[in-house]
Amino acid sequence: MKKVRRTTLTIQTERLVVMSPSRCLYGLCADCGDEVRLLTVDQASILARVNSRQIYHLVEAGELHFIDSECGLLVCFKSLNGSKLTLY
């Protein structure tokens, strides 16, 4: 009779998000009263591990500070970091 050897492998993955400092936007958040890093909705959704719809929902609910600019909605990083979402 042939012996069967079983091995269990556990693979743990990690996601690395790199945001180039040269492409970061800074601006004055009226709600924070401070100069903060501003994120696009896509950047905010990647950092918070949610879809962009959830970011828009939090903006509408007043949980995230934002600036409506020519290039679209920009989310205040300080408010995103202080929200109930877990960031990378």
N, CA, C and O atoms as CSV, one atom per row, in Angstrom:
chain,resi,resn,atom,element,x,y,z
A,1,MET,N,N,0.841,-1.176,0.000
A,1,MET,CA,C,0.000,0.000,0.000
A,1,MET,C,C,0.895,1.251,0.000
A,1,MET,O,O,1.882,1.318,0.733
A,2,LYS,N,N,0.547,2.206,-0.805
A,2,LYS,CA,C,1.307,3.442,-0.965
A,2,LYS,C,C,0.865,4.474,0.068
A,2,LYS,O,O,-0.332,4.681,0.270
A,3,LYS,N,N,1.832,5.124,0.722
A,3,LYS,CA,C,1.502,6.175,1.689
A,3,LYS,C,C,1.285,7.488,0.955
A,3,LYS,O,O,1.996,7.804,0.002
A,4,VAL,N,N,0.294,8.251,1.409
A,4,VAL,CA,C,-0.011,9.557,0.835
A,4,VAL,C,C,0.374,10.621,1.861
A,4,VAL,O,O,-0.066,10.592,3.010
A,5,ARG,N,N,1.186,11.535,1.424
A,5,ARG,CA,C,1.607,12.633,2.295
A,5,ARG,C,C,0.854,13.896,1.875
A,5,ARG,O,O,0.854,14.270,0.702
A,6,ARG,N,N,0.228,14.531,2.827
A,6,ARG,CA,C,-0.528,15.756,2.548
A,6,ARG,C,C,0.174,16.934,3.212
A,6,ARG,O,O,0.624,16.863,4.356
A,7,THR,N,N,0.248,18.003,2.460
A,7,THR,CA,C,0.857,19.226,2.958
A,7,THR,C,C,-0.123,20.371,2.767
A,7,THR,O,O,-0.716,20.517,1.698
A,8,THR,N,N,-0.289,21.170,3.789
A,8,THR,CA,C,-1.162,22.336,3.697
A,8,THR,C,C,-0.299,23.571,3.524
A,8,THR,O,O,0.621,23.815,4.305
A,9,LEU,N,N,-0.606,24.351,2.490
A,9,LEU,CA,C,0.100,25.595,2.232
A,9,LEU,C,C,-0.825,26.765,2.539
A,9,LEU,O,O,-1.994,26.764,2.153
A,10,THR,N,N,-0.305,27.733,3.216
A,10,THR,CA,C,-1.059,28.953,3.471
A,10,THR,C,C,-0.338,30.089,2.758
A,10,THR,O,O,0.845,30.337,2.989
A,11,ILE,N,N,-1.072,30.768,1.892
A,11,ILE,CA,C,-0.486,31.879,1.144
A,11,ILE,C,C,-1.131,33.165,1.628
A,11,ILE,O,O,-2.353,33.313,1.614
A,12,GLN,N,N,-0.298,34.076,2.049
A,12,GLN,CA,C,-0.795,35.360,2.537
A,12,GLN,C,C,-0.338,36.432,1.563
A,12,GLN,O,O,0.849,36.548,1.259
A,13,THR,N,N,-1.288,37.210,1.080
A,13,THR,CA,C,-0.943,38.263,0.132
A,13,THR,C,C,-1.145,39.620,0.779
A,13,THR,O,O,-1.928,39.781,1.716
A,14,GLU,N,N,-0.437,40.561,0.266
A,14,GLU,CA,C,-0.531,41.925,0.766
A,14,GLU,C,C,-0.565,42.851,-0.433
A,14,GLU,O,O,0.112,42.610,-1.432
A,15,ARG,N,N,-1.338,43.891,-0.337
A,15,ARG,CA,C,-1.453,44.836,-1.439
A,15,ARG,C,C,-0.679,46.089,-1.099
A,15,ARG,O,O,-0.851,46.670,-0.027
A,16,LEU,N,N,0.159,46.494,-2.001
A,16,LEU,CA,C,0.960,47.690,-1.805
A,16,LEU,C,C,0.414,48.787,-2.705
A,16,LEU,O,O,0.293,48.607,-3.917
A,17,VAL,N,N,0.092,49.903,-2.114
A,17,VAL,CA,C,-0.414,51.042,-2.864
A,17,VAL,C,C,0.630,52.142,-2.775
A,17,VAL,O,O,0.992,52.581,-1.683
A,18,VAL,N,N,1.106,52.580,-3.921
A,18,VAL,CA,C,2.109,53.630,-3.967
A,18,VAL,C,C,1.515,54.846,-4.661
A,18,VAL,O,O,1.045,54.760,-5.795
A,19,MET,N,N,1.541,55.964,-3.977
A,19,MET,CA,C,1.035,57.192,-4.567
A,19,MET,C,C,2.223,58.120,-4.735
A,19,MET,O,O,2.896,58.470,-3.765
A,20,SER,N,N,2.467,58.505,-5.946
A,20,SER,CA,C,3.610,59.349,-6.254
A,20,SER,C,C,3.433,60.732,-5.632
A,20,SER,O,O,2.406,61.376,-5.843
A,21,PRO,N,N,4.419,61.193,-4.869
A,21,PRO,CA,C,4.310,62.518,-4.256
A,21,PRO,C,C,4.168,63.639,-5.284
A,21,PRO,O,O,3.569,64.676,-4.999
A,22,SER,N,N,4.716,63.429,-6.473
A,22,SER,CA,C,4.632,64.482,-7.485
A,22,SER,C,C,3.214,64.642,-8.024
A,22,SER,O,O,2.883,65.680,-8.597
A,23,ARG,N,N,2.377,63.626,-7.846
A,23,ARG,CA,C,1.013,63.686,-8.358
A,23,ARG,C,C,-0.012,63.975,-7.261
A,23,ARG,O,O,-1.217,63.960,-7.512
A,24,CYS,N,N,0.470,64.239,-6.043
A,24,CYS,CA,C,-0.443,64.522,-4.940
A,24,CYS,C,C,-0.901,65.974,-4.999
A,24,CYS,O,O,-0.142,66.874,-5.360
A,25,LEU,N,N,-2.136,66.171,-4.643
A,25,LEU,CA,C,-2.703,67.515,-4.596
A,25,LEU,C,C,-2.896,67.917,-3.143
A,25,LEU,O,O,-3.291,67.104,-2.308
A,26,TYR,N,N,-2.620,69.146,-2.859
A,26,TYR,CA,C,-2.856,69.699,-1.529
A,26,TYR,C,C,-3.745,70.916,-1.678
A,26,TYR,O,O,-3.654,71.653,-2.660
A,27,GLY,N,N,-4.589,71.114,-0.712
A,27,GLY,CA,C,-5.475,72.265,-0.748
A,27,GLY,C,C,-6.032,72.554,0.627
A,27,GLY,O,O,-5.817,71.791,1.568
A,28,LEU,N,N,-6.738,73.641,0.740
A,28,LEU,CA,C,-7.336,74.039,2.006
A,28,LEU,C,C,-8.705,73.395,2.135
A,28,LEU,O,O,-9.586,73.618,1.305
A,29,CYS,N,N,-8.879,72.601,3.171
A,29,CYS,CA,C,-10.177,71.999,3.461
A,29,CYS,C,C,-10.911,72.958,4.394
A,29,CYS,O,O,-10.459,73.224,5.508
A,30,ALA,N,N,-12.028,73.464,3.935
A,30,ALA,CA,C,-12.793,74.436,4.725
A,30,ALA,C,C,-13.323,73.814,6.015
A,30,ALA,O,O,-13.427,74.496,7.034
A,31,ASP,N,N,-13.657,72.531,5.977
A,31,ASP,CA,C,-14.200,71.867,7.166
A,31,ASP,C,C,-13.120,71.585,8.202
A,31,ASP,O,O,-13.360,71.732,9.401
A,32,CYS,N,N,-11.926,71.179,7.754
A,32,CYS,CA,C,-10.800,70.922,8.675
A,32,CYS,C,C,-10.117,72.215,9.083
A,32,CYS,O,O,-9.548,72.308,10.171
A,33,GLY,N,N,-10.174,73.219,8.203
A,33,GLY,CA,C,-9.476,74.472,8.456
A,33,GLY,C,C,-7.973,74.310,8.367
A,33,GLY,O,O,-7.221,75.010,9.045
A,34,ASP,N,N,-7.538,73.377,7.521
A,34,ASP,CA,C,-6.120,73.065,7.422
A,34,ASP,C,C,-5.773,72.718,5.981
A,34,ASP,O,O,-6.648,72.363,5.191
A,35,GLU,N,N,-4.491,72.824,5.645
A,35,GLU,CA,C,-4.053,72.385,4.333
A,35,GLU,C,C,-3.890,70.869,4.393
A,35,GLU,O,O,-3.157,70.355,5.238
A,36,VAL,N,N,-4.563,70.160,3.508
A,36,VAL,CA,C,-4.591,68.697,3.547
A,36,VAL,C,C,-4.298,68.117,2.168
A,36,VAL,O,O,-4.369,68.811,1.154
A,37,ARG,N,N,-3.970,66.842,2.156
A,37,ARG,CA,C,-3.815,66.118,0.900
A,37,ARG,C,C,-5.210,65.816,0.364
A,37,ARG,O,O,-6.091,65.363,1.095
A,38,LEU,N,N,-5.387,66.074,-0.911
A,38,LEU,CA,C,-6.672,65.819,-1.554
A,38,LEU,C,C,-6.541,64.599,-2.452
A,38,LEU,O,O,-5.563,64.459,-3.187
A,39,LEU,N,N,-7.520,63.731,-2.389
A,39,LEU,CA,C,-7.514,62.490,-3.150
A,39,LEU,C,C,-8.665,62.464,-4.140
A,39,LEU,O,O,-9.741,62.995,-3.866
A,40,THR,N,N,-8.438,61.850,-5.280
A,40,THR,CA,C,-9.549,61.609,-6.195
A,40,THR,C,C,-10.424,60.529,-5.580
A,40,THR,O,O,-10.011,59.852,-4.639
A,41,VAL,N,N,-11.609,60.368,-6.100
A,41,VAL,CA,C,-12.516,59.338,-5.591
A,41,VAL,C,C,-11.892,57.954,-5.777
A,41,VAL,O,O,-12.021,57.095,-4.904
A,42,ASP,N,N,-11.221,57.734,-6.901
A,42,ASP,CA,C,-10.569,56.447,-7.144
A,42,ASP,C,C,-9.459,56.173,-6.128
A,42,ASP,O,O,-9.357,55.063,-5.606
A,43,GLN,N,N,-8.632,57.172,-5.848
A,43,GLN,CA,C,-7.563,57.014,-4.861
A,43,GLN,C,C,-8.152,56.730,-3.479
A,43,GLN,O,O,-7.663,55.857,-2.763
A,44,ALA,N,N,-9.192,57.459,-3.106
A,44,ALA,CA,C,-9.829,57.259,-1.799
A,44,ALA,C,C,-10.436,55.869,-1.689
A,44,ALA,O,O,-10.338,55.229,-0.642
A,45,SER,N,N,-11.061,55.397,-2.765
A,45,SER,CA,C,-11.681,54.068,-2.722
A,45,SER,C,C,-10.626,52.963,-2.620
A,45,SER,O,O,-10.856,51.950,-1.960
A,46,ILE,N,N,-9.466,53.152,-3.272
A,46,ILE,CA,C,-8.385,52.163,-3.168
A,46,ILE,C,C,-7.833,52.128,-1.745
A,46,ILE,O,O,-7.632,51.053,-1.180
A,47,LEU,N,N,-7.592,53.294,-1.173
A,47,LEU,CA,C,-7.046,53.351,0.183
A,47,LEU,C,C,-8.013,52.793,1.222
A,47,LEU,O,O,-7.588,52.168,2.194
A,48,ALA,N,N,-9.298,53.012,1.024
A,48,ALA,CA,C,-10.303,52.565,1.992
A,48,ALA,C,C,-10.831,51.162,1.690
A,48,ALA,O,O,-11.617,50.612,2.461
A,49,ARG,N,N,-10.399,50.591,0.576
A,49,ARG,CA,C,-10.834,49.252,0.156
A,49,ARG,C,C,-12.351,49.149,0.006
A,49,ARG,O,O,-12.961,48.164,0.420
A,50,VAL,N,N,-12.938,50.163,-0.582
A,50,VAL,CA,C,-14.364,50.169,-0.905
A,50,VAL,C,C,-14.505,50.627,-2.348
A,50,VAL,O,O,-13.537,51.087,-2.955
A,51,ASN,N,N,-15.700,50.504,-2.895
A,51,ASN,CA,C,-15.882,51.001,-4.262
A,51,ASN,C,C,-16.186,52.498,-4.238
A,51,ASN,O,O,-16.493,53.068,-3.191
A,52,SER,N,N,-16.096,53.109,-5.393
A,52,SER,CA,C,-16.276,54.558,-5.483
A,52,SER,C,C,-17.686,54.987,-5.073
A,52,SER,O,O,-17.879,56.098,-4.581
A,53,ARG,N,N,-18.654,54.121,-5.274
A,53,ARG,CA,C,-20.032,54.437,-4.869
A,53,ARG,C,C,-20.115,54.680,-3.358
A,53,ARG,O,O,-20.835,55.571,-2.907
A,54,GLN,N,N,-19.380,53.890,-2.586
A,54,GLN,CA,C,-19.371,54.063,-1.127
A,54,GLN,C,C,-18.739,55.396,-0.741
A,54,GLN,O,O,-19.188,56.042,0.205
A,55,ILE,N,N,-17.702,55.813,-1.465
A,55,ILE,CA,C,-17.081,57.119,-1.192
A,55,ILE,C,C,-18.087,58.235,-1.452
A,55,ILE,O,O,-18.228,59.147,-0.638
A,56,TYR,N,N,-18.791,58.166,-2.593
A,56,TYR,CA,C,-19.817,59.172,-2.896
A,56,TYR,C,C,-20.910,59.174,-1.824
A,56,TYR,O,O,-21.396,60.236,-1.437
A,57,HIS,N,N,-21.292,58.000,-1.349
A,57,HIS,CA,C,-22.328,57.900,-0.311
A,57,HIS,C,C,-21.867,58.596,0.979
A,57,HIS,O,O,-22.645,59.308,1.614
A,58,LEU,N,N,-20.604,58.386,1.360
A,58,LEU,CA,C,-20.078,59.028,2.570
A,58,LEU,C,C,-19.964,60.538,2.410
A,58,LEU,O,O,-20.155,61.284,3.371
A,59,VAL,N,N,-19.652,60.987,1.196
A,59,VAL,CA,C,-19.610,62.431,0.930
A,59,VAL,C,C,-21.012,63.019,1.075
A,59,VAL,O,O,-21.192,64.057,1.712
A,60,GLU,N,N,-22.002,62.353,0.485
A,60,GLU,CA,C,-23.394,62.837,0.569
A,60,GLU,C,C,-23.907,62.829,2.001
A,60,GLU,O,O,-24.711,63.680,2.380
A,61,ALA,N,N,-23.442,61.865,2.801
A,61,ALA,CA,C,-23.877,61.775,4.199
A,61,ALA,C,C,-23.153,62.780,5.090
A,61,ALA,O,O,-23.488,62.919,6.267
A,62,GLY,N,N,-22.163,63.480,4.537
A,62,GLY,CA,C,-21.430,64.473,5.301
A,62,GLY,C,C,-20.322,63.895,6.160
A,62,GLY,O,O,-19.775,64.596,7.011
A,63,GLU,N,N,-19.976,62.616,5.954
A,63,GLU,CA,C,-18.932,61.977,6.755
A,63,GLU,C,C,-17.534,62.252,6.209
A,63,GLU,O,O,-16.550,62.123,6.938
A,64,LEU,N,N,-17.437,62.626,4.942
A,64,LEU,CA,C,-16.158,62.956,4.337
A,64,LEU,C,C,-16.189,64.388,3.831
A,64,LEU,O,O,-17.184,64.834,3.259
A,65,HIS,N,N,-15.103,65.101,4.043
A,65,HIS,CA,C,-14.973,66.459,3.506
A,65,HIS,C,C,-14.550,66.349,2.050
A,65,HIS,O,O,-13.866,65.401,1.664
A,66,PHE,N,N,-14.955,67.312,1.253
A,66,PHE,CA,C,-14.623,67.260,-0.168
A,66,PHE,C,C,-14.532,68.656,-0.747
A,66,PHE,O,O,-15.009,69.631,-0.167
A,67,ILE,N,N,-13.907,68.718,-1.902
A,67,ILE,CA,C,-13.847,69.941,-2.688
A,67,ILE,C,C,-14.292,69.566,-4.087
A,67,ILE,O,O,-13.769,68.615,-4.669
A,68,ASP,N,N,-15.226,70.282,-4.622
A,68,ASP,CA,C,-15.684,70.046,-5.992
A,68,ASP,C,C,-14.863,70.937,-6.909
A,68,ASP,O,O,-15.012,72.158,-6.889
A,69,SER,N,N,-14.002,70.335,-7.708
A,69,SER,CA,C,-13.101,71.101,-8.561
A,69,SER,C,C,-13.379,70.822,-10.029
A,69,SER,O,O,-14.263,70.037,-10.373
A,70,GLU,N,N,-12.612,71.474,-10.883
A,70,GLU,CA,C,-12.755,71.280,-12.328
A,70,GLU,C,C,-12.441,69.849,-12.742
A,70,GLU,O,O,-13.025,69.325,-13.690
A,71,CYS,N,N,-11.508,69.218,-12.016
A,71,CYS,CA,C,-11.123,67.845,-12.372
A,71,CYS,C,C,-11.977,66.800,-11.659
A,71,CYS,O,O,-11.690,65.607,-11.753
A,72,GLY,N,N,-13.004,67.219,-10.959
A,72,GLY,CA,C,-13.914,66.287,-10.293
A,72,GLY,C,C,-13.901,66.465,-8.791
A,72,GLY,O,O,-13.361,67.439,-8.265
A,73,LEU,N,N,-14.495,65.522,-8.123
A,73,LEU,CA,C,-14.606,65.558,-6.674
A,73,LEU,C,C,-13.276,65.149,-6.043
A,73,LEU,O,O,-12.700,64.124,-6.407
A,74,LEU,N,N,-12.796,65.952,-5.101
A,74,LEU,CA,C,-11.564,65.642,-4.382
A,74,LEU,C,C,-11.910,65.468,-2.906
A,74,LEU,O,O,-12.593,66.301,-2.311
A,75,VAL,N,N,-11.428,64.372,-2.330
A,75,VAL,CA,C,-11.757,64.012,-0.954
A,75,VAL,C,C,-10.598,64.390,-0.040
A,75,VAL,O,O,-9.432,64.179,-0.374
A,76,CYS,N,N,-10.927,64.941,1.093
A,76,CYS,CA,C,-9.948,65.326,2.107
A,76,CYS,C,C,-9.393,64.061,2.774
A,76,CYS,O,O,-10.148,63.266,3.334
A,77,PHE,N,N,-8.082,63.885,2.712
A,77,PHE,CA,C,-7.458,62.700,3.295
A,77,PHE,C,C,-7.634,62.660,4.807
A,77,PHE,O,O,-7.817,61.589,5.385
A,78,LYS,N,N,-7.581,63.808,5.441
A,78,LYS,CA,C,-7.714,63.880,6.900
A,78,LYS,C,C,-9.082,63.348,7.353
A,78,LYS,O,O,-9.168,62.627,8.347
A,79,SER,N,N,-10.138,63.699,6.632
A,79,SER,CA,C,-11.461,63.205,6.996
A,79,SER,C,C,-11.609,61.726,6.652
A,79,SER,O,O,-12.300,60.991,7.358
A,80,LEU,N,N,-10.964,61.285,5.572
A,80,LEU,CA,C,-11.001,59.867,5.206
A,80,LEU,C,C,-10.277,59.040,6.264
A,80,LEU,O,O,-10.737,57.964,6.646
A,81,ASN,N,N,-9.153,59.548,6.727
A,81,ASN,CA,C,-8.375,58.849,7.757
A,81,ASN,C,C,-9.132,58.797,9.081
A,81,ASN,O,O,-8.982,57.838,9.839
A,82,GLY,N,N,-9.928,59.795,9.364
A,82,GLY,CA,C,-10.695,59.834,10.607
A,82,GLY,C,C,-12.060,59.179,10.509
A,82,GLY,O,O,-12.797,59.148,11.495
A,83,SER,N,N,-12.412,58.656,9.346
A,83,SER,CA,C,-13.724,58.039,9.164
A,83,SER,C,C,-13.741,56.626,9.725
A,83,SER,O,O,-12.727,56.129,10.215
A,84,LYS,N,N,-14.905,55.983,9.650
A,84,LYS,CA,C,-15.042,54.621,10.154
A,84,LYS,C,C,-14.410,53.584,9.233
A,84,LYS,O,O,-14.380,52.397,9.559
A,85,LEU,N,N,-13.900,54.033,8.075
A,85,LEU,CA,C,-13.276,53.110,7.140
A,85,LEU,C,C,-11.848,52.777,7.589
A,85,LEU,O,O,-11.172,53.600,8.207
A,86,THR,N,N,-11.410,51.577,7.272
A,86,THR,CA,C,-10.042,51.166,7.586
A,86,THR,C,C,-9.176,51.394,6.372
A,86,THR,O,O,-9.456,50.856,5.301
A,87,LEU,N,N,-8.126,52.181,6.520
A,87,LEU,CA,C,-7.239,52.491,5.406
A,87,LEU,C,C,-6.072,51.520,5.382
A,87,LEU,O,O,-5.715,50.917,6.393
A,88,TYR,N,N,-5.490,51.388,4.201
A,88,TYR,CA,C,-4.276,50.581,4.059
A,88,TYR,C,C,-3.182,51.168,4.871
A,88,TYR,O,O,-2.072,50.636,4.888
